[in-house]
Amino acid sequence: MYPQIITLSKGTLSLELLNSIVVEQHPIAVDKATQNGVNDAFDFLKRFSQDKLIYGINTGFGPMAQYRIPDEERQALQYNLIRSHCSGIGALLTPLQMRATMLARLNTMLLGFSGVHPQLVEVMVPLINAKAYPCIYAHGGVGASGDLVQLAHLALGLIGEGEMWYDDKIVPAAQVFQQLGIKPLRIHLREGLGLLNGTSCMTGIGAINVLHARKLLTGSILFSLMVNEIMEAYDDHFSEGLNNVKLHPGQQIVAAAMRGITRKSGLMRKRHEHLYERKVTEEVLEDKVQEYYSLRCVPQILGPVYETVDNTARVIERELNSVNDNPVIDYHNENILHGGNFHGDYVALEMDKLKIAITKLSMLAERQLNFLLNPALNKKLPPFANAGKLGLNFGVQGFQYPAVSNVAENQALSTPLYIHSIPNNNDNQDIVSMGTNAASACARVIENSFEVLAVQGLTLVQAIGMRGIQEKLSPATQWMWQELSSIAPPFQEDYPATQRLTAIKSWLMETEVGEKMKRLLGW
């Protein structure tokens, strides 16, 4: 059974659709009205550009725009732009990021304000459907005239040069076109500039970041509740009465989710039953009256994370469906408009905000992990959740180090890139966004955080198994325990943990835990 074809239409690419196309790899098509808009923009530009001086059609680029280009060299101008800016270096983007970048650029072209030849659509759609992506390098862009270097590598692949990621390996682009029976893009008028000038790389990476951040947030809420269940904590710290008097919607939403998830938990305690409805006579209480902050301040800590992810999602969706190249070919009003829609400040700022929020999420996870490993804090588990012989065996002791290491790296990476403008391009680009750098740094923070949660998840499996309370967990946290324990079951004898931690990380990154929660809880 083939996956459902998703038909793209002008300005309607949501993050949910992007997830279906990029992550779930549904094939795509373009509706007729949208394709007609692309055709009309090209026809207008071809007609309008006769005997006129138009930037990027018959002029040089950037600070060399003062040089007129003769008609017979127009095609060479576009090819030269693509080839000259293929200077990316370092690691390649992930296949997911390359697919998202390609889809984001196609979606911009489909808005009908770029004046590109219809063949561009005819090349990009089948390549995306064939899971063939031009190789794009992470390092090279400054996010001002758009993602010039990254998108130059995209364009290089589309014209049949350079290399592509295809069939899980790097292959010469010409070979991929030949194998798929597709003709490479031929430059007609301004396809080079149309492809290069834009924010599609930072936006594509940003979209994947948001999808992953949502999974991290769901995982962190569930893991936080599992720590609370292990401790048989009081549940009033996520009560409606407490959280609704603090007027931040993110905090209220997180607290409501925590209440819903633990509604059928047999472990969370009611304060009034233990402290208010009976007379307390002890001079020194064995049980804590209030939990440590990492347990009882979860709505206040993850609430801002929720709001940051939510706002970033809105900005990314707007950017996905925005005209972000230059100049804008406005065939509706028969005009060509010059400006700076390629500037990536909106995406850059959101990526910096998102990575700071996710860094705080990873810090919360690490503190909860440390709490579970320290018997002086939790008073319910042996040191390092060690089910073996103390002194001879080590339990989770050796697993804590990568979690701490990753959180430290996240903290260092959280310095904003949005404010790191460096002029270049003969000072034509005298203030830049560093948007792709910001998106890439955010992606690194997110992946680090999945690794922190992998350690936390393995430790939760161990702690719950040692306490023998899995049957008392809420339906949602019990499902999570069962899924994780099938990957990394509780243990007594020491073992190398890398494979299990990597498997948990992959599971967390790939599983739509939020959707599973909705079904389990009837939301």
N, C-alpha and C positions, 0 to 999 in steps of 0.2 A: 504494500500500500504506500503510495507516494504522499509526501506531506502536502498539506493544503497550500495552494498558490495564493500569495498575498498581492493584491493589486494596489500599487502606489498611485495616489492622486495628489494633486498640488496642495502642499501645506498641511498634510494630515499625519505626519510620521510621529506617533507617540512613542514613549519609552517602552510601552507594552508591545507595540508593533515591532519596534527595533529588537526587542528581546526575542520575539518569534522568528525574525529574519536572521539575526546575527548569532544568537545562542542556540536556538532550536533549529536553525538552518532551513526554514521554509523557503521555497523558491518564490521569486517575485515576477510581477509583470507590471506594465504601466498602462493606465487607462487612456482612452483615446483623446479625451479633452485635454489632459495634461500633455500628452505627446504633441497635440496640435499647438499648444502654447509654446513649446520648444521650437517647433517648426516656424511659427509666426515671428518669434523673436529673431531667429537667424535670418529669415527673409527680409525683415525690416532692416537689420544691421547691414546686410549685403547691399541693400538699396540705398540706405542712408549714408553709407561710408563712401559712396562714389564722389570723388572730387572734394572730399573734406579731410581736414587734419583731425584725426581721432587718436587719442592716447592708446597705445598698445596695438593699434591696427597698422598705422604707418608712421609710428614714432618708436624710438627706443624706450627703455623701461627705467623707472626710478629717476635718478639724477641724469640719466642719458636720454630723457624724454625730449630734449631740445633738438635731437638729431632726427631729421625726416628720413624715412625708409622708403625707397622707390617701390612701386607696385610689384615689380618682378621679384623682389626679395621679401615679400610679406610672409610667405610660408616659411622661408628659412629663418626669419625672425622668431617665429613661434617655436620651431624646432630648437633653435639656439637657446632660447629661454629655458626650455625643459632640460636640455642636456647640461647647460652651464650651471644649473642649480641643483644637480644631482650630486651633492657633496655630503650627504648624510654619512654618519660614522657611528661606530659602537654597535650595540646590540640591535637586532631587529625588533620591531613591535611584535607582540604575540599575534598569532593568527586571528584571535578574537578581535584584537584592536585594529588589525589591518582590514578585516571584514567590516567593522563598524565605521572606520574611516572612509572606506569605499562607498558604503551605503549613504553616509552623511554627505559626501560630495555629490553623488548621484542625485540625492534628494534636493540639494541646492540647485543643481542644473535643471531639475524638473519644474522649478518655480517659474521658469520662462523669462528670466531677467539677465541671462548670461550671454545670449547671442551665439551659443555654440551650435554646431551642425548636429542634426538628428542622429548621425552615425554614432556620436558619442554615447547616446543612450543605447543604441543597438549593440555596442561593444560591452558596456558596463553591465548590463542586465544579464546576459548569458555567462559572463565571467563570474559574477556573484553566484549565480545558480550552479555553476560548475565548481564552486569553492576554490577559485583561482584568483590569487591576490598579488599585485605587484609588491615586491619586497620594499618595506619602508623602514628607515632607520630611526631610532629613538632620538639621536642627537643631531641637531643642525638648525632647528627653527628658533626664531625669537618672537613669533606670534604677533607680528605687526602688519606687514603686507600679507597677512595670513601666514599659514604654515608653509612658507615657500619651499623649503628644502624637502620636507616630508611629502608635500603634494607634488613636487617635481618628480620624486621617485614613483609616485602613483601614476603620473602622466607618462613617465618613461616606459613603464610596463604596458600602458594602454596603446602606445605607438609601436609596440612589439620589440622594444629594446630592453636591456637590463635583464633582471631576473624576477621570477614569480615564485610564490609559495603555492605549490600544487601537489596534491596527493601526499601531503605530509613531508614534503622535501622541497628544497630550492632547485628550480629548473629554469633554464633559459626561457625568456618570455616568448621568443620566436617559436620554440618547440611546443609551448602550451597552445599557442594560436593554431599551429598546424595540427596538433592532436585533436583540438576541439572543433576544427573546421570553421574558425571565426577569422575574419579579416581584421588586422590591427587598425587602430584609429589613424585616419589620414587627416592632416591639418587642412582646414578649409579657410578659416578666417582668424578666429581668436581662441581656438581651443586650448592652446598653451596657457595663455594668460587666464582664461576662464577656469582652468583646472587649478592653477597655482595660487591665485589670489583668493584666499578664503580660510575659514577657521575649522575646516572639516576634520582635521586630524585631532586637534585638541578637543573638539566636540565629540568625535567618535570615542576617543579614550575616556572622555568625561562621562559619556553615556554608560559605558561599561563600568566605570567607577561607581556611578549611582546604583546600578543594578546589584553590584557586589556589596555596596554599603548597606543597602536594604537587608541583605542576607545577614551581614554582620550584626546589624541592630536586632533583628529577630533572634539570632543566636545568643546575643548578649543578654536579652531579656529572659530567655529560657534558662540560660546558665545561671543567671543571677537568682532566679527563683529556685533552681535546684540547690544552690548553696543555702538559701533560706530554708528549704525543706530539710536538708541535712541537719541544720541547726534547730529545727522545730521552732522557728522564730515567730514572734508575734506578727500578725498581718496588718496591723493598723497603719504601718508606714506606707502602705499603698491604698489605704482606704479612701473612699470618695470624700468623706468629711474633711480629712486632712489635706488632700491634694486639690480639692476644688476651691479652697480659700487662697491658694496661690494661683494667680490668674494667667499662667502660661499654658497654652493649649498642648504643647508637646509633653509637658509633665503630666497633664491630666490624661492624655491618650496613653502614655506608657503605664500609668497607674491603673487605668481601666483595663488595659491588656493583662496586667499582672493579676488583677482581681478575677478576670474571666478565666485565665489559665488555671488558677489555683482553686477555683470554686469547688472542685471535688477532691481536693487534696486532703489526705488523712494525716498530714504532718504539721501544717501551719496552725498556730495557736491563736485563740481569741484572748485579748488582754483582759477583758472584763471577767472571763471565766476563771482565770488564774490569779488575778491581782485585785479585782474590784468586788467580786461576788463572794469572796472568802476573806476572812481576817488574816492578814499577814503579821506574824508575831516574831519571825526570825530577826535577830539583830544583824546578821550578815547573810546576805542572800547568795545562794549558790548559782542560781540562774541570773543572767544579765537582765536588768530591767529594760535596757535599750541595747540594740545590736551595734556593732561597729559600723562606721559610715558606709563602708563598701557593701554592706548588706541592706541597711535601711534608707540610704539616700539614692537608691537606684532611679526612682522617677525624676529626682532633681538633677541627676548626672546624665541620664540617657534622654531626658526631655529635650534639652538643647541639641543633642545629637539628632534626634528625630526631626526637629524643626529645620536643622541645617540640611539634612538629607532631602527633606521635602522641598525646601526652597531651591536647592541645587537642581533637583529634578525639573522644576518649573523653568529655570533659566536654560538648562540644557535643551529641553523641548522647544523653547522659543528659538534658540540658536539653530537647532536642527532644521527648523522651518523658516529661517530667515534668509534673505538675500545677503550673502556675506562676501561678494567679490567686488571688483572695481575695474572699470566703471560699470554702472548699472544701465543695462539696455532696456529702457522703458518704451517698448513698442506701442503700448496702449496710448501714450501721449506723444509718441514720435519724438523722443528725446533721449540723449545719452548724458547721464549724470555722474560726475566725478566726486569722490569723497573717500571715506575710510571705513566702510562696513567690514573690511577684512581685519580690523583691529580686534584683538582677542581679550579685551579687558574684562568683559562680563564673565567669560569662561575662566580666565585666570584667577579672578577674585574668588569665584565659587569653588574652584579646585583647592585654593589655599584654605578657605573656610572649612571645606569638607575634610581635608587631611588633618586639620587641627582637631575637629570633632571626633574623627576616627582614632586619632592618637589618644584622646581622652578615653574613648571606649576601650582601647587596648590597655590603658593604665588601670581602669576599673577591673578588667579581667585579671590582670597580673596581681592586683591587690587581693582579689577574691581567691586566686590560686594560692598566694602566700598564706592567707588565712587558713585554708584547708590543710596546708603542710606544716603549720606551726601549732603543736598541741597546747602551748601556753596561751594561744589565742582562742582556738576552737573548743578545747577541753572535751572533745568527743572522739578524736581520732589519734592514733599513735603518730610519732614523727614521720613526716613525709608519706602519710597514708600507707605505711609499710605493713603489709599483711604477712611478711616473712619473719625471720628471726632478727630482732633488733640487734644492730651491730654487725651481723653477718650479711644481712640483706639491706638494700638501700631504698626500696619502694620507688617513689616518684622523685627522689632527691635529684638525680641527674637530669631530669626532664625540665626542671625549673629554669635552668640556665638559658636555653634558647628563648624562652618567653621573656626573661628579663633583658636579654641582649636585643631582641626585636623591639621591645618597648623603648629602650634607650635610643636605638636607631630612629624610631618613629619621632621621638622628641627632637632629635637633631634635624630630621627632614622637615619638621613642621615650621621652620623659618619661612615666612612668606616669600614667594618668587614674584608676586604681583608688583612688588616695590623695587625689583632689581632691574630696572630698565638700564640698558647700556646703548648709547647711540651707535649706529653703524650705517653702512650704505652711503658713504660720503655725507653723513649727517642728514640725508633725506629721511631716514627712519630715526628721527632724533628722540623719540620716546616710544618704547615698545612694551608689549604685554607679558612676554615670556610665558604665554598661555600653554604651549605644549610642554614646556619644562614643568609647569605647575601641575598639569594633568598627569604627566609621567611620574612625578614625585608622589602625587596623591595615590596613583596606582601601586607604587612601591609600599607606601604606608598601609594601604588596604591589604595587600598580600601578606605583609608582616603580621598584620592583625589577625588574619585567618590562622597563621601559625601559632600565635599566642592563644587563640581560642581552641586550637587543636590540643595544645598541652592542657588547657583548662578542662576541655571535654574529656580527655583520657583520665584526668585526675578525678573528675566528678563520677565517672564510671567506677573507678576504684573505691572512692569514698562511700558511694551509695551501696556498692556490693559488700563492702566490709561491714557497714551498719545493718545490712539486710532489710532495707526499708523500701526496696523498689516497688513492692506491691502497694505501698501506701502513697506513692507519688500521685500527682494529678495525672489525668489521662495524657495530657500534652507532654509533660516532663517524663512520664513513664515511656511514652513512645520514643522520645529523644534518647533516653537511657538504653532502650532496647536496640535502637539503630546503632548507637555508638559502641555498645558492648559487643555487638556482632563484629565490629571492626577491631576493637581493642578490649577484650574481656578482662575482668579483674584478674589479678595475678599475685602470686607469692614469690616465685623465683625470678630473679633479675634477668633481663633480656635487653638486647639492643632495640631501641624504640623508634628509630628513624622511619622504618617502613609503616608502622602503625600510625605514627603522627602524620606522615605524608598522606596516608589514606583518609584520615579524619579531615585533614585540611581540604583535600579534593572533594570529599563528600559535602562539607560545609559550603564550598564554593559553587557546587553544581546542583545542590538540592534546594528546591523551592519550599523551604521550611514554613514560610508564612502561609502559603496556600494549604499545606498539610494541617497547620493549626486551625485555619478557618473551617476545614472540613471536620476535624476532630471535635471542635467546640460548637459547630453549627452556626458559625458567624456568617 
